[in-house]
Amino acid sequence: MKGIVEGIVTLAESGEVKVETANPQEMAFAVHKGSYPQLGEVFWKLVQWVEEKGYGIVGYSETVCYNDPHTTPEEKLVRKCQFPMRKKR
Protein backbone atom coordinates (compact mmCIF):
# COMPACT_ATOMS: atom_id res chain seq x y z
CA MET A 1 0.00 0.00 0.00
CA LYS A 2 1.94 2.91 -1.33
CA GLY A 3 2.09 5.99 0.87
CA ILE A 4 1.08 4.22 4.10
CA VAL A 5 3.71 3.73 6.79
CA GLU A 6 4.72 0.08 6.94
CA GLY A 7 4.19 -0.17 10.72
CA ILE A 8 0.61 0.99 10.35
CA VAL A 9 -0.13 -1.70 7.78
CA THR A 10 1.42 -4.34 10.05
CA LEU A 11 -0.69 -3.12 12.97
CA ALA A 12 -3.84 -3.20 10.83
CA GLU A 13 -3.10 -6.77 9.78
CA SER A 14 -2.42 -7.90 13.37
CA GLY A 15 -5.71 -6.61 14.80
CA GLU A 16 -3.88 -5.42 17.93
CA VAL A 17 -5.19 -2.60 20.09
CA LYS A 18 -2.61 0.01 21.11
CA VAL A 19 -2.61 3.13 23.26
CA GLU A 20 -0.87 6.36 22.37
CA THR A 21 -0.70 9.82 23.88
CA ALA A 22 -1.04 12.68 21.44
CA ASN A 23 -0.09 16.31 21.84
CA PRO A 24 -2.89 18.87 21.63
CA GLN A 25 -3.65 19.59 17.98
CA GLU A 26 -5.73 22.36 16.44
CA MET A 27 -8.43 20.96 14.19
CA ALA A 28 -10.60 22.70 11.62
CA PHE A 29 -13.97 20.99 11.50
CA ALA A 30 -17.46 21.24 10.10
CA VAL A 31 -20.48 19.17 11.08
CA HIS A 32 -22.48 17.72 8.20
CA LYS A 33 -26.03 16.39 8.24
CA GLY A 34 -27.03 14.38 5.20
CA SER A 35 -25.79 11.82 2.72
CA TYR A 36 -22.30 10.41 2.35
CA PRO A 37 -21.73 11.69 -1.24
CA GLN A 38 -21.94 15.28 0.04
CA LEU A 39 -18.91 14.84 2.31
CA GLY A 40 -16.54 15.81 -0.51
CA GLU A 41 -18.12 19.26 -0.57
CA VAL A 42 -17.71 19.59 3.19
CA PHE A 43 -14.02 18.67 3.05
CA TRP A 44 -13.47 21.07 0.13
CA LYS A 45 -15.08 23.86 2.18
CA LEU A 46 -12.73 23.01 5.06
CA VAL A 47 -9.65 23.11 2.81
CA GLN A 48 -10.67 26.53 1.50
CA TRP A 49 -11.34 27.87 5.02
CA VAL A 50 -7.98 26.61 6.31
CA GLU A 51 -6.11 28.31 3.46
CA GLU A 52 -8.08 31.57 3.71
CA LYS A 53 -7.33 31.84 7.44
CA GLY A 54 -3.58 31.38 6.96
CA TYR A 55 -3.30 27.83 8.19
CA GLY A 56 -1.91 24.70 6.58
CA ILE A 57 -3.21 21.15 6.82
CA VAL A 58 -0.69 18.98 8.68
CA GLY A 59 -2.22 15.51 8.53
CA TYR A 60 -4.97 13.30 7.25
CA SER A 61 -8.67 14.10 7.35
CA GLU A 62 -10.89 12.38 9.87
CA THR A 63 -14.62 11.75 9.97
CA VAL A 64 -16.46 11.15 13.23
CA CYS A 65 -19.88 9.52 12.86
CA TYR A 66 -22.52 10.41 15.44
CA ASN A 67 -25.12 7.86 14.40
CA ASP A 68 -25.23 4.49 12.71
CA PRO A 69 -25.45 4.58 8.89
CA HIS A 70 -26.98 1.09 8.96
CA THR A 71 -30.01 2.18 11.00
CA THR A 72 -30.27 5.94 10.39
CA PRO A 73 -31.98 7.42 7.32
CA GLU A 74 -29.40 9.03 5.02
CA GLU A 75 -30.82 12.54 5.42
CA LYS A 76 -30.41 12.29 9.23
CA LEU A 77 -26.79 11.09 9.30
CA VAL A 78 -24.53 13.45 11.27
CA ARG A 79 -20.75 13.50 10.86
CA LYS A 80 -17.93 15.77 11.98
CA CYS A 81 -15.35 16.25 9.22
CA GLN A 82 -11.97 17.55 10.33
CA PHE A 83 -8.35 18.27 9.43
CA PRO A 84 -5.41 18.87 11.74
CA MET A 85 -3.96 22.31 11.01
CA ARG A 86 -1.17 24.69 11.97
CA LYS A 87 -0.77 28.42 11.49
CA LYS A 88 1.62 29.22 8.61
CA ARG A 89 4.63 31.35 9.48
N, C-alpha and C positions, 0 to 999 in steps of 0.2 A: 504494500500500500504506500505508494509514493507520497512523500510529504508528511507522513505521520511518524512520530518518533518511535523507534523500534521497541523501546520499553513499554510504551503504551499499548502497542499491538500485543505484546507478550502478556501483559496484564489482562487485556480484554479476552484473550484466548484461555487464560487460566481460570477466570471466573472469581478470582480472589477479591476480597474486600479490603481496602486500605484506608488509613486515616492520614490526612495531611493538614498542616496549619498554614493558612494563607495570610499574607499581609493585606491590610485594608486596600481596596481597589475602587476607584471611582468608576461608576457604570452609568452609561447613558441608556435609558430604557423608555419604552412606550408600551402601554397595555392595549391589546387588540381584542375586540369581541367580534367573532364571526368565523368565516371559513378559512381553512388552511391555505388555499391558493392566494389569499390576500396577504399572507405574511411577507411575501417579497416586497410589496409596497411599503409595509411597515419598516422593514429593515432598510430600504432605500431612504425613507424619510429620516431614519436615525443617522445613517451615514452623512446625509446632507447637513443635518443639525450639528453633528460633531465637527464637521469641517467648518461650517459657518461660525461656530463659537470658538474656533482656534484650538481645537483639540485634535488628537490623532488616535486612531483605534490601535490598541496594543495587544490584541488577542482575538480569539475566536468568538463568534456570536453564541449566545445561549438563548434558549426558549424555556420558560417555566410554564407548565400547564396547570391551571387552577381547577379544571374539571376533567372528567373522563370522556375522551372522544368516542369511546365505544357506547356510552349510555346517554350522552348529551347531544341534543340537536345541534347541527353545525352552526346555526345562527346564534347559539347561546354559548359557544366555546369561548373561553377567556384565557389569554396567554400573555405573559410578559416577555417581550423581546428585548434583548440587551447586548451591549458591547462594552468591554472594558476600554477605558480611555485615559489619556494623559494630556495635560496642557502642553502645547508646543512651545518651544523656547524661542 
